[in-house]
Amino acid sequence: MTSVNSVAAILVSAGSGKRFGDETQSAKQYQLLNGSPVYTWGLRCLLAHPRIEKVVCLVAAGLEQEVHSDARKWITDGIAKLSVTTGGATRQASVFNGLKWLAAQGSAPDAVLIHDSARPFITATILDDVIKCIEKDDACTVGTPVSDTVKETDGTLIKKTVDRTNLHNVQTPQAARFSALLQAHERAEAEGWVTTDDAQIMEMAGYKVSVVLSTRWNIKITTKEDLRICESLALAINR
């Protein structure tokens, strides 16, 4: 496999956050977390990483200039790496837009990381581990082993207990060789695949996807309760 000399990152921040609250509220990624918008936490980590040369933040149409200007209020380190462009109607469509945007810049990266803006607590160590993995594998995702007992149900009725031995809770960032992920997304669009993440797209395209051990702190904010939990975590991290 060829070496990874250049790495880009895509931050997915175009979602409406419908599960977070009513339509009068800002989406979860724009809520304040310990004083700064949720999306800026992950963005700050991506921009500061020395191996990541470009970061593309995907936002809802009409918010491009606002988010680009707002990010500069909160972040200074690596801000010159940042570009903001339009996402899509779904997460899958947003990532595809980001990949096409990177491909149009003249020199495509060797590898690309995809991260959800609603996961504020990524770290440089996680990014290091993902980049190391993608230097030897086709694609990877971060995740943690499932520790809870898992039940398969039919409505509220338990059908069976699932063996959790080889199960993982999958998170982001996820990563792949750029050309392979772009081709996988092109195939997904052509064949009508509907997926929840880029690891699944790579799986469906026939690639092997590895799991990189992450941390339970890499929580995703989906509900207001999640935001409250992250506020407590943010205070602990800052101490």
Secondary structure, DSSP 4 states (H G I P E B T S, - for coil): ------EEEEEEE----TTTS-TTSPPGGGSEETTEEHHHHHHHHHHH-TTEEEEEEEE-TT-HHHHHHHHHHH--TTGGGEEEEE--SSHHHHHHHHHHHHHTTSS--SEEEEEETT-TT--HHHHHHHHHHHTTSSEEEEEEE--S-EEEEETTEEEEEEP-TT-EEEEEEEEEEHHHHHHHHHHHHHHT---SSHHHHHHHTT--EEEEE--TT-----SHHHHHHHHHHHHHHH-
